[in-house]
Amino acid sequence: MRRTVYFAHTTLDGRISTADGGFWEPFPWGEQEEMAYNNEFFRTADTWVLGRRMYEGIVPWWESVAAGNTPDDVPEMTAEDREFARLQHDMHKVVVSDTLQATPGDRTDLSRDPVGDLWALKQAEGSAILLSCGPALFAVFMAEPGLVDELLIVMHPVALHDGPQLYAGLQRTVPVKLLSATPLTRGAAILRYARGRS
């Protein structure tokens, strides 16, 4: 059965964004060391399951980079950035949404039964599955024993007074075992956990 790894950036207090949905400051990410680790991780997977908001906030931006563009909100793109754009472009993507409509030629599959669809994906042939979503969907997936195998959390050196908290909606206690902790020179730490039995 394929491995499912939940992947997210959080603050020290577990928030995944500011209250308005943006990144916090400082956001020490994007240099060669960080993106090299990111790309190594993404190379282990061929499927990316995303909540709608994460899909809309992440994928179109990187698809523009994959097409050879440099977005207006960055001064330049590194080789590691370009590599990530290609990696994500080649992944099979599944968007969990009740509202997003597929378009002809879209690389995205839409899902309205997230737990059932993720189990089906785990049982299909392929490499690891990456999962990125907000607190509500995270709670749904984590409530299903065995559905999510690992957590890869990039923890940033800041605590926020507001914004959505990843763990706020959990319906059960989720024990985890630390597999590795990788500090990065700009201040973030990459924490990898195996999910235990709850």
C-alpha positions as CSV (number, residue, x, y, z in Angstrom):
1,M,0.0,0.0,0.0
2,R,1.2,3.5,-0.8
3,R,2.5,5.8,1.9
4,T,0.6,9.0,2.6
5,V,2.6,11.9,4.0
6,Y,0.9,15.1,5.2
7,F,3.1,18.1,4.4
8,A,2.6,21.7,5.7
9,H,4.4,24.8,6.8
10,T,3.4,26.0,10.3
11,T,4.4,28.5,12.9
12,L,5.7,27.6,16.3
13,D,2.1,27.6,17.6
14,G,0.8,25.5,14.8
15,R,-0.8,28.2,12.5
16,I,-0.7,27.6,8.8
17,S,-1.3,31.2,7.7
18,T,-2.2,34.6,9.0
19,A,-5.8,35.5,9.5
20,D,-6.1,36.9,6.0
21,G,-4.6,33.7,4.5
22,G,-1.1,35.0,3.8
23,F,2.4,34.0,4.9
24,W,3.8,35.4,8.1
25,E,7.0,37.4,8.5
26,P,9.7,36.4,8.7
27,F,9.2,33.4,6.3
28,P,12.7,32.0,6.1
29,W,12.2,29.8,3.1
30,G,13.1,29.8,-0.6
31,E,16.9,29.8,-0.6
32,Q,18.9,26.9,-2.1
33,E,19.1,24.8,1.1
34,E,15.4,24.9,1.8
35,M,14.3,24.2,-1.8
36,A,16.8,21.4,-2.2
37,Y,15.3,19.6,0.7
38,N,11.8,20.3,-0.5
39,N,12.7,18.9,-4.0
40,E,14.3,15.8,-2.5
41,F,11.1,15.1,-0.6
42,F,8.8,15.8,-3.6
43,R,10.8,13.4,-5.8
44,T,9.6,10.5,-3.6
45,A,5.9,11.1,-4.6
46,D,3.9,11.0,-7.7
47,T,0.5,12.2,-6.4
48,W,-0.4,15.4,-4.5
49,V,-3.8,15.7,-2.8
50,L,-4.7,19.3,-1.9
51,G,-7.6,21.1,-0.3
52,R,-9.2,23.7,-2.7
53,R,-7.7,26.7,-1.0
54,M,-4.2,25.3,-1.0
55,Y,-4.6,24.2,-4.6
56,E,-5.7,27.6,-5.8
57,G,-3.0,29.3,-3.7
58,I,-0.1,27.1,-4.7
59,V,-0.5,25.2,-8.0
60,P,-1.3,28.0,-10.5
61,W,1.6,30.1,-9.3
62,W,4.0,27.1,-9.7
63,E,2.4,26.2,-13.0
64,S,3.3,29.6,-14.3
65,V,6.9,29.0,-13.3
66,A,6.9,25.6,-14.9
67,A,5.8,27.4,-18.1
68,G,9.0,29.4,-18.0
69,N,7.6,32.6,-16.4
70,T,9.0,34.6,-13.4
71,P,6.1,35.8,-11.3
72,D,6.0,39.5,-10.5
73,D,6.2,38.9,-6.7
74,V,9.7,37.5,-6.8
75,P,12.9,39.1,-8.1
76,E,14.3,35.9,-9.7
77,M,13.9,32.1,-9.7
78,T,16.7,29.8,-8.7
79,A,17.5,26.5,-10.3
80,E,15.9,24.7,-7.3
81,D,12.7,26.8,-7.8
82,R,12.6,25.7,-11.5
83,E,13.2,22.1,-10.6
84,F,10.3,22.2,-8.0
85,A,8.0,23.7,-10.7
86,R,8.8,20.8,-13.0
87,L,8.3,18.3,-10.2
88,Q,4.9,19.5,-9.1
89,H,3.8,19.9,-12.8
90,D,4.4,16.2,-13.4
91,M,2.5,15.0,-10.3
92,H,-1.0,13.7,-10.4
93,K,-3.1,16.2,-8.5
94,V,-6.4,15.6,-6.6
95,V,-8.3,18.5,-5.3
96,V,-10.8,18.0,-2.5
97,S,-13.6,20.4,-3.3
98,D,-17.4,20.7,-3.5
99,T,-17.3,23.8,-5.6
100,L,-14.2,23.7,-8.0
101,Q,-15.1,22.7,-11.5
102,A,-12.8,20.8,-13.8
103,T,-11.9,22.3,-17.1
104,P,-10.9,20.4,-20.3
105,G,-7.3,19.4,-20.1
106,D,-7.0,20.2,-16.4
107,R,-4.5,17.9,-14.6
108,T,-6.7,18.0,-11.5
109,D,-9.1,15.3,-10.3
110,L,-11.9,16.5,-8.1
111,S,-13.0,14.6,-5.0
112,R,-16.1,14.8,-2.8
113,D,-15.5,11.7,-0.7
114,P,-12.0,12.6,0.7
115,V,-11.6,9.6,3.0
116,G,-12.8,7.1,0.5
117,D,-10.9,8.6,-2.4
118,L,-7.6,8.7,-0.4
119,W,-8.0,5.1,0.6
120,A,-8.5,4.2,-3.1
121,L,-5.4,6.2,-4.0
122,K,-3.4,4.4,-1.3
123,Q,-4.4,1.0,-2.8
124,A,-3.5,2.0,-6.4
125,E,-0.1,1.5,-8.0
126,G,2.4,4.3,-7.6
127,S,4.8,6.2,-5.3
128,A,4.1,8.1,-2.1
129,I,1.1,10.4,-1.9
130,L,1.6,13.9,-0.5
131,L,-1.3,15.6,1.3
132,S,-1.6,19.3,1.9
133,C,-4.8,20.8,3.3
134,G,-6.2,23.1,6.0
135,P,-7.4,22.2,9.5
136,A,-10.9,21.0,8.7
137,L,-9.8,18.4,6.1
138,F,-6.7,17.5,8.2
139,A,-9.0,16.6,11.1
140,V,-11.1,14.4,8.8
141,F,-8.1,12.6,7.5
142,M,-6.5,12.2,10.9
143,A,-9.7,10.7,12.3
144,E,-9.3,7.7,10.0
145,P,-6.8,5.2,11.5
146,G,-4.1,4.2,9.0
147,L,-5.0,6.8,6.4
148,V,-2.1,9.2,7.0
149,D,1.2,7.5,7.7
150,E,3.6,10.4,8.3
151,L,3.6,14.1,9.0
152,L,6.3,16.4,7.5
153,I,6.0,19.7,9.2
154,V,8.2,22.7,8.4
155,M,8.1,24.7,11.6
156,H,9.0,28.4,11.3
157,P,10.5,30.5,14.1
158,V,7.5,32.7,14.8
159,A,4.3,32.5,16.9
160,L,1.2,34.3,15.6
161,H,-1.7,35.7,17.6
162,D,-4.3,34.8,15.0
163,G,-4.8,32.6,11.9
164,P,-6.0,29.0,11.4
165,Q,-4.3,26.4,13.6
166,L,-3.6,23.1,12.0
167,Y,-4.5,21.0,15.0
168,A,-7.6,22.9,16.2
169,G,-10.2,20.6,14.7
170,L,-8.7,17.2,15.7
171,Q,-11.4,14.8,16.8
172,R,-9.0,12.4,18.6
173,T,-5.6,12.2,20.2
174,V,-2.9,11.4,17.5
175,P,0.3,9.9,18.9
176,V,3.4,10.4,16.7
177,K,7.0,9.2,16.7
178,L,9.8,11.6,15.7
179,L,11.7,10.2,12.7
180,S,14.0,13.1,12.1
181,A,14.5,16.8,12.9
182,T,16.5,18.9,10.4
183,P,17.4,22.5,11.4
184,L,17.9,24.9,8.5
185,T,20.4,27.8,8.6
186,R,17.7,30.5,8.1
187,G,15.7,29.3,11.2
188,A,13.1,26.9,10.1
189,A,13.2,23.2,11.2
190,I,11.9,20.2,9.3
191,L,10.2,17.7,11.6
192,R,9.2,14.3,10.3
193,Y,6.9,12.1,12.3
194,A,5.4,8.6,11.9
195,R,1.8,8.3,13.0
196,G,1.4,6.0,15.9
197,R,-1.7,4.0,16.9
198,S,-4.5,6.0,18.6
